Amino acid sequence: MTNPIEPIRRAVARRLFSPMGAPPPARALARGVALVVAWARLTNRPLQLDAADAVPALDRESRALLWHVLTETISAAGVLAAADIAPDAGLAALRALADRVRQRVGADPPRAAMSGNQDEAPQIFVLEILTRDIEPCLGRWLPRLDAWCRTGGPDRDWPLTGLCRADLARTRQRLVERSWQIGIALRLPGLDRLLPERAATVPALAAAAELAAAEAAMATMPDPASRKAGWHIYVEALAAVPAGDQASGQGALGGALAALDALAGEIRAELKTMPPPGSDRGADPVRALALGLLTEDLLPFLAEWRPRYQKFAASERPEAKWRRAEECRAALAATRQRCLPKIRALAVEIGAPPPADPAGIAAGDEEAPLQLPAPAALS
């Protein structure tokens, strides 16, 4: 990073050594050397122990401009200091900083340069802060955050949150360095108490390849609306397709048929809430699993056995008297077995725990039954 406004300080030799040749206190000497070395690292300028850095004296208007920018920049850097800052809050702080600085620097144009004076106007330095430090972060992340918000997904589920926070932290470090530059130009004392420590290098935003990789991984994730619908379907499917249940007992077949019929209705309703497929997005695995569960597993069974059972139920006889009860029970068990792999796959896509394995349930029948802890253990 270049420093159009350079620090105002005395010659290094005169700062570090007294006129009488008496060495200064070790603490003051170390602090002076650290400031010089840090500045050399940041500006890539050679150390000049026998000369002072020269900058033009600032007029009253320039000092007022730089003081205003310094106070606004310090305030924004303080907001961005939180490690867990929400992306929308961090970007809002940066946008407010950009608006205030732009309004202030746009109010007064720089004075015409005097003949032979090549010094850069403070307004140009302030514009560089906008164009090189603030706007790149806003231009990268505001459109992406707005696009996520339009999907209806909650802010906490944004897959790019970590990368956005990292860029906000890098932008804060750049603002801290700019604050040091302005403070030194204004000859403010005690900057080490006012500002965070200066970094040896000023970071750039995350590389474009890193951002592209994160967005490619994000493209394979379910749409927020699909994930929400998939969760509802998953909850209903766990109740309608219990693992290991053989639908035995009076009225069990009727109850199982009603549960699968209700599940089919829930799937149809949730599919209508999912965004329609389009060329701008890949295949939605949640939608595909829900459609397969409905059209391949539930509807064929219901289309065959629902009217048969309704016809028998109209006779008001017990299910034990139905001559096709065992056939229906076998078809019901086969349907459940076909549904379970899709339900498990749906759990993986939405990040839910998988349903219980019927084999595991059967193997655990001989174990001691689950018991709740005694009330005293809960206190």
ZAPADO-270137 format. One record per residue (C-alpha): x, y negated, z; residue in one letter. Coordinates in steps of 0.25 Angstrom, whole numbers, plus 5000, padded with zeros to 4 digits. Each point is the difference from the previous one (the first is absolute). Layout:
<pts>
<x->X y->Y z->Z res->A>
...
</pts>
This chain:
<pts>
<x->5000 y->5000 z->5000 res->M>
<x->5005 y->4986 z->4996 res->T>
<x->4999 y->4989 z->5010 res->N>
<x->4997 y->4987 z->4992 res->P>
<x->5000 y->4993 z->5014 res->I>
<x->5013 y->5003 z->5007 res->E>
<x->5002 y->4998 z->5015 res->P>
<x->5006 y->4987 z->5005 res->I>
<x->5012 y->5003 z->5009 res->R>
<x->5013 y->4995 z->5004 res->R>
<x->5013 y->5006 z->4994 res->A>
<x->5002 y->5014 z->5005 res->V>
<x->5014 y->4997 z->5006 res->A>
<x->4994 y->4988 z->5008 res->R>
<x->4989 y->5008 z->5005 res->R>
<x->5008 y->5012 z->5005 res->L>
<x->5012 y->4992 z->5005 res->F>
<x->5000 y->4988 z->5009 res->S>
<x->5009 y->4988 z->4996 res->P>
<x->5009 y->5002 z->5012 res->M>
<x->5003 y->5015 z->4995 res->G>
<x->4993 y->5005 z->5013 res->A>
<x->4992 y->5013 z->4996 res->P>
<x->4985 y->4999 z->5003 res->P>
<x->4993 y->5010 z->5009 res->P>
<x->5000 y->5014 z->4994 res->A>
<x->4985 y->5000 z->4999 res->R>
<x->4999 y->4987 z->4992 res->A>
<x->5011 y->5005 z->4991 res->L>
<x->4993 y->5013 z->4997 res->A>
<x->4987 y->4993 z->4997 res->R>
<x->5007 y->4991 z->4991 res->G>
<x->5007 y->5011 z->4992 res->V>
<x->4987 y->5008 z->4999 res->A>
<x->4992 y->4988 z->4994 res->L>
<x->5011 y->4998 z->4990 res->V>
<x->5001 y->5015 z->4996 res->V>
<x->4985 y->5001 z->4999 res->A>
<x->4999 y->4988 z->4991 res->W>
<x->5011 y->5006 z->4991 res->A>
<x->4993 y->5013 z->4999 res->R>
<x->4987 y->4994 z->4996 res->L>
<x->5005 y->4990 z->4990 res->T>
<x->5012 y->5008 z->4995 res->N>
<x->5009 y->4988 z->5001 res->R>
<x->5014 y->5001 z->5005 res->P>
<x->5004 y->4995 z->5014 res->L>
<x->5006 y->4986 z->4999 res->Q>
<x->5007 y->4998 z->5013 res->L>
<x->5006 y->4987 z->4996 res->D>
<x->4987 y->4993 z->4994 res->A>
<x->4986 y->4997 z->5004 res->A>
<x->4988 y->5004 z->4992 res->D>
<x->4995 y->4987 z->4993 res->A>
<x->4985 y->4997 z->4999 res->V>
<x->4993 y->4987 z->4997 res->P>
<x->4993 y->4992 z->5011 res->A>
<x->4985 y->5002 z->5001 res->L>
<x->4991 y->4988 z->4999 res->D>
<x->4988 y->4999 z->5009 res->R>
<x->4990 y->5006 z->4990 res->E>
<x->5009 y->5012 z->4997 res->S>
<x->5002 y->5003 z->5015 res->R>
<x->4984 y->4998 z->5002 res->A>
<x->4998 y->5010 z->4989 res->L>
<x->5010 y->5010 z->5005 res->L>
<x->4995 y->4999 z->5014 res->W>
<x->4986 y->5003 z->4996 res->H>
<x->5005 y->5012 z->4992 res->V>
<x->5008 y->5005 z->5011 res->L>
<x->4989 y->5000 z->5010 res->T>
<x->4990 y->5007 z->4991 res->E>
<x->5011 y->5010 z->4996 res->T>
<x->5003 y->5003 z->5015 res->I>
<x->4985 y->5002 z->5003 res->S>
<x->4998 y->5010 z->4988 res->A>
<x->5013 y->5008 z->5004 res->A>
<x->4994 y->5001 z->5014 res->G>
<x->4987 y->5006 z->4995 res->V>
<x->5008 y->5010 z->4991 res->L>
<x->5008 y->5004 z->5012 res->A>
<x->4990 y->5011 z->5004 res->A>
<x->5005 y->5014 z->4995 res->A>
<x->4986 y->5005 z->4999 res->D>
<x->4994 y->4988 z->4994 res->I>
<x->4988 y->5002 z->4991 res->A>
<x->5003 y->4998 z->4985 res->P>
<x->4988 y->4990 z->4999 res->D>
<x->5005 y->4992 z->5012 res->A>
<x->5014 y->4999 z->4995 res->G>
<x->4996 y->4996 z->4986 res->L>
<x->4990 y->4990 z->5005 res->A>
<x->5011 y->4994 z->5008 res->A>
<x->5009 y->4999 z->4988 res->L>
<x->4989 y->4994 z->4991 res->R>
<x->4998 y->4990 z->5011 res->A>
<x->5014 y->4996 z->5000 res->L>
<x->5001 y->4999 z->4985 res->A>
<x->4988 y->4991 z->4999 res->D>
<x->5005 y->4991 z->5011 res->R>
<x->5014 y->4999 z->4995 res->V>
<x->4995 y->4998 z->4985 res->R>
<x->4991 y->4989 z->5005 res->Q>
<x->5010 y->4993 z->5007 res->R>
<x->5011 y->5001 z->4990 res->V>
<x->4991 y->4996 z->4989 res->G>
<x->4996 y->4987 z->5007 res->A>
<x->5013 y->4993 z->4997 res->D>
<x->5009 y->5002 z->4988 res->P>
<x->5015 y->5000 z->5002 res->P>
<x->5007 y->4987 z->4997 res->R>
<x->5008 y->4998 z->4988 res->A>
<x->5014 y->5005 z->5001 res->A>
<x->5011 y->4989 z->5001 res->M>
<x->5010 y->4999 z->4990 res->S>
<x->5011 y->5010 z->5002 res->G>
<x->4992 y->5007 z->5012 res->N>
<x->4998 y->5014 z->4997 res->Q>
<x->4994 y->5004 z->5013 res->D>
<x->4987 y->5008 z->5000 res->E>
<x->4988 y->4993 z->5005 res->A>
<x->4993 y->5006 z->5012 res->P>
<x->4987 y->5002 z->4992 res->Q>
<x->5007 y->5010 z->4991 res->I>
<x->5006 y->5008 z->5012 res->F>
<x->4985 y->5001 z->5005 res->V>
<x->4995 y->5004 z->4987 res->L>
<x->5010 y->5011 z->5000 res->E>
<x->4995 y->5005 z->5013 res->I>
<x->4986 y->5001 z->4994 res->L>
<x->5005 y->5006 z->4987 res->T>
<x->5011 y->5010 z->5005 res->R>
<x->4995 y->5003 z->5014 res->D>
<x->4985 y->4999 z->5002 res->I>
<x->4993 y->5001 z->4986 res->E>
<x->5007 y->5014 z->4996 res->P>
<x->4994 y->5007 z->5012 res->C>
<x->4986 y->4993 z->4998 res->L>
<x->5000 y->5003 z->4986 res->G>
<x->5004 y->5015 z->5002 res->R>
<x->4990 y->5003 z->5012 res->W>
<x->4988 y->4991 z->4999 res->L>
<x->4995 y->5007 z->4987 res->P>
<x->5002 y->5014 z->5005 res->R>
<x->4994 y->4997 z->5014 res->L>
<x->4988 y->4994 z->4993 res->D>
<x->4998 y->5012 z->4990 res->A>
<x->5000 y->5009 z->5012 res->W>
<x->4990 y->4992 z->5008 res->C>
<x->4991 y->5001 z->4987 res->R>
<x->5000 y->5015 z->5002 res->T>
<x->4993 y->4999 z->5013 res->G>
<x->5011 y->5007 z->5007 res->G>
<x->5004 y->4995 z->5014 res->P>
<x->5012 y->4992 z->5002 res->D>
<x->5006 y->5010 z->5009 res->R>
<x->5000 y->5011 z->4990 res->D>
<x->5007 y->4992 z->4989 res->W>
<x->5011 y->5009 z->4995 res->P>
<x->5010 y->4988 z->4997 res->L>
<x->4999 y->4994 z->5014 res->T>
<x->5014 y->5005 z->5004 res->G>
<x->5007 y->4994 z->4987 res->L>
<x->4992 y->4987 z->5001 res->C>
<x->5005 y->4999 z->5015 res->R>
<x->5014 y->5002 z->4996 res->A>
<x->4999 y->4989 z->4989 res->D>
<x->4994 y->4991 z->5010 res->L>
<x->5012 y->5002 z->5010 res->A>
<x->5010 y->4998 z->4989 res->R>
<x->4992 y->4987 z->4996 res->T>
<x->5001 y->4996 z->5015 res->R>
<x->5015 y->5002 z->5000 res->Q>
<x->5001 y->4991 z->4987 res->R>
<x->4992 y->4989 z->5008 res->L>
<x->5009 y->5001 z->5012 res->V>
<x->5012 y->4997 z->4991 res->E>
<x->4993 y->4989 z->4994 res->R>
<x->4997 y->4994 z->5013 res->S>
<x->5014 y->5001 z->5004 res->W>
<x->5004 y->4993 z->4988 res->Q>
<x->4990 y->4988 z->5002 res->I>
<x->5004 y->4999 z->5015 res->G>
<x->5014 y->4999 z->4997 res->I>
<x->4997 y->4990 z->4989 res->A>
<x->4992 y->4992 z->5010 res->L>
<x->5012 y->5001 z->5010 res->R>
<x->4991 y->5006 z->5011 res->L>
<x->5007 y->5005 z->5012 res->P>
<x->4996 y->5013 z->5007 res->G>
<x->4996 y->5007 z->4988 res->L>
<x->5005 y->5013 z->5006 res->D>
<x->4989 y->4999 z->5011 res->R>
<x->4989 y->4995 z->4990 res->L>
<x->5002 y->5010 z->4989 res->L>
<x->5002 y->5015 z->4999 res->P>
<x->5014 y->5005 z->4997 res->E>
<x->5005 y->4999 z->4986 res->R>
<x->5002 y->5012 z->4992 res->A>
<x->5013 y->5003 z->4993 res->A>
<x->4992 y->5002 z->4987 res->T>
<x->4987 y->4995 z->4995 res->V>
<x->4991 y->5012 z->4995 res->P>
<x->4992 y->5000 z->4987 res->A>
<x->4986 y->5007 z->4999 res->L>
<x->4999 y->5015 z->4998 res->A>
<x->5005 y->5004 z->4986 res->A>
<x->4989 y->5002 z->4989 res->A>
<x->5003 y->5015 z->4999 res->A>
<x->4997 y->5002 z->5015 res->E>
<x->4987 y->4992 z->4998 res->L>
<x->4996 y->5008 z->4988 res->A>
<x->5003 y->5013 z->5007 res->A>
<x->4991 y->4996 z->5011 res->A>
<x->4989 y->4996 z->4991 res->E>
<x->5001 y->5013 z->4992 res->A>
<x->4999 y->5008 z->5013 res->A>
<x->4988 y->4991 z->5003 res->M>
<x->4993 y->5004 z->4987 res->A>
<x->4999 y->5014 z->5004 res->T>
<x->4993 y->4997 z->5012 res->M>
<x->4984 y->5001 z->5001 res->P>
<x->4993 y->4987 z->4998 res->D>
<x->4995 y->4995 z->5014 res->P>
<x->4986 y->5001 z->4996 res->A>
<x->5002 y->5014 z->4995 res->S>
<x->5008 y->5004 z->5013 res->R>
<x->4988 y->4994 z->5008 res->K>
<x->4990 y->5008 z->4992 res->A>
<x->5009 y->5013 z->5001 res->G>
<x->5000 y->4999 z->5015 res->W>
<x->4985 y->4999 z->5001 res->H>
<x->4999 y->5012 z->4991 res->I>
<x->5011 y->5008 z->5008 res->Y>
<x->4992 y->4997 z->5013 res->V>
<x->4987 y->5005 z->4994 res->E>
<x->5007 y->5012 z->4994 res->A>
<x->5006 y->5005 z->5013 res->L>
<x->4986 y->5001 z->5006 res->A>
<x->4994 y->5006 z->4988 res->A>
<x->5010 y->5010 z->4996 res->V>
<x->5005 y->5006 z->5014 res->P>
<x->5012 y->5009 z->4999 res->A>
<x->4997 y->5015 z->5004 res->G>
<x->4985 y->4998 z->5001 res->D>
<x->4992 y->5011 z->4994 res->Q>
<x->4986 y->4994 z->5001 res->A>
<x->4994 y->5011 z->5009 res->S>
<x->4987 y->4999 z->5008 res->G>
<x->4986 y->4995 z->4998 res->Q>
<x->4999 y->4988 z->4991 res->G>
<x->5015 y->5000 z->4998 res->A>
<x->4999 y->5001 z->4985 res->L>
<x->4990 y->4989 z->4999 res->G>
<x->5009 y->4991 z->5009 res->G>
<x->5012 y->5003 z->4991 res->A>
<x->4993 y->4997 z->4988 res->L>
<x->4995 y->4987 z->5005 res->A>
<x->5014 y->4996 z->5005 res->A>
<x->5006 y->5002 z->4986 res->L>
<x->4988 y->4993 z->4994 res->D>
<x->5003 y->4988 z->5009 res->A>
<x->5015 y->5000 z->4997 res->L>
<x->4997 y->5000 z->4985 res->A>
<x->4991 y->4988 z->5002 res->G>
<x->5011 y->4993 z->5008 res->E>
<x->5011 y->5003 z->4990 res->I>
<x->4991 y->4994 z->4989 res->R>
<x->4998 y->4987 z->5008 res->A>
<x->5015 y->4999 z->5003 res->E>
<x->5004 y->5002 z->4986 res->L>
<x->4991 y->4988 z->4996 res->K>
<x->5008 y->4991 z->5010 res->T>
<x->5014 y->5004 z->4993 res->M>
<x->5005 y->4991 z->4989 res->P>
<x->4998 y->5005 z->4986 res->P>
<x->5012 y->5006 z->4993 res->P>
<x->5007 y->4991 z->4991 res->G>
<x->5012 y->4999 z->4991 res->S>
<x->5007 y->4991 z->5010 res->D>
<x->5001 y->5011 z->5011 res->R>
<x->5004 y->5014 z->5000 res->G>
<x->4991 y->5012 z->5003 res->A>
<x->4994 y->4999 z->5014 res->D>
<x->5002 y->5013 z->5008 res->P>
<x->4990 y->4997 z->5010 res->V>
<x->4989 y->4998 z->4989 res->R>
<x->5005 y->5012 z->4993 res->A>
<x->4999 y->5009 z->5012 res->L>
<x->4986 y->4994 z->5004 res->A>
<x->4995 y->5003 z->4986 res->L>
<x->5005 y->5014 z->5000 res->G>
<x->4994 y->5003 z->5014 res->L>
<x->4987 y->4995 z->4995 res->L>
<x->4999 y->5005 z->4986 res->T>
<x->5008 y->5013 z->5001 res->E>
<x->4997 y->5005 z->5014 res->D>
<x->4987 y->4994 z->5006 res->L>
<x->4991 y->4998 z->4988 res->L>
<x->5001 y->5014 z->4993 res->P>
<x->4997 y->5006 z->5014 res->F>
<x->4988 y->4991 z->5003 res->L>
<x->4994 y->5001 z->4986 res->A>
<x->4999 y->5015 z->5001 res->E>
<x->4997 y->5002 z->5015 res->W>
<x->4992 y->4988 z->5005 res->R>
<x->4988 y->5003 z->4991 res->P>
<x->5000 y->5014 z->5004 res->R>
<x->5001 y->4997 z->5015 res->Y>
<x->4989 y->4989 z->4999 res->Q>
<x->4991 y->5011 z->4993 res->K>
<x->5002 y->5010 z->5012 res->F>
<x->4999 y->4989 z->5011 res->A>
<x->4986 y->4997 z->4994 res->A>
<x->4996 y->5014 z->5005 res->S>
<x->5003 y->4996 z->5014 res->E>
<x->5007 y->5014 z->5003 res->R>
<x->5013 y->5001 z->5008 res->P>
<x->5013 y->5000 z->4992 res->E>
<x->5002 y->5015 z->5004 res->A>
<x->4988 y->5004 z->4991 res->K>
<x->5007 y->4993 z->4988 res->W>
<x->5004 y->5011 z->4991 res->R>
<x->5011 y->4991 z->4993 res->R>
<x->5005 y->4995 z->5014 res->A>
<x->5014 y->5007 z->4999 res->E>
<x->5002 y->4996 z->4985 res->E>
<x->4998 y->4986 z->5004 res->C>
<x->5009 y->5001 z->5012 res->R>
<x->5011 y->5006 z->4992 res->A>
<x->4998 y->4989 z->4989 res->A>
<x->5000 y->4989 z->5012 res->L>
<x->5014 y->5006 z->5005 res->A>
<x->5006 y->5000 z->4986 res->A>
<x->4996 y->4986 z->4998 res->T>
<x->5006 y->4996 z->5014 res->R>
<x->5013 y->5007 z->4996 res->Q>
<x->5000 y->4992 z->4987 res->R>
<x->4998 y->4987 z->5007 res->C>
<x->5010 y->5001 z->5011 res->L>
<x->5013 y->4998 z->4990 res->P>
<x->4994 y->4987 z->4995 res->K>
<x->4996 y->4995 z->5014 res->I>
<x->5015 y->5003 z->5004 res->R>
<x->5005 y->4993 z->4988 res->A>
<x->4991 y->4988 z->5003 res->L>
<x->5005 y->5000 z->5014 res->A>
<x->5015 y->4998 z->4995 res->V>
<x->4996 y->4989 z->4990 res->E>
<x->4993 y->4992 z->5011 res->I>
<x->5010 y->5003 z->5011 res->G>
<x->4990 y->5008 z->5009 res->A>
<x->5003 y->5013 z->5008 res->P>
<x->4997 y->5012 z->4992 res->P>
<x->4988 y->5009 z->5003 res->P>
<x->5002 y->5012 z->5009 res->A>
<x->5004 y->5013 z->4993 res->D>
<x->4990 y->5011 z->5001 res->P>
<x->5011 y->5011 z->5001 res->A>
<x->5006 y->4992 z->5012 res->G>
<x->4986 y->4999 z->5007 res->I>
<x->4998 y->5015 z->4998 res->A>
<x->5014 y->5003 z->5006 res->A>
<x->4997 y->4991 z->5012 res->G>
<x->4987 y->5007 z->5004 res->D>
<x->5007 y->5009 z->5010 res->E>
<x->5007 y->4988 z->5007 res->E>
<x->4995 y->4994 z->5012 res->A>
<x->4989 y->4989 z->4997 res->P>
<x->5003 y->4986 z->5000 res->L>
<x->4997 y->4993 z->5014 res->Q>
<x->4999 y->4986 z->5003 res->L>
<x->5009 y->4995 z->5011 res->P>
<x->4994 y->4998 z->5014 res->A>
<x->4995 y->4987 z->5004 res->P>
<x->5011 y->4997 z->5010 res->A>
<x->5010 y->5002 z->4989 res->A>
<x->4994 y->4989 z->4992 res->L>
<x->5001 y->4989 z->5011 res->S>
</pts>
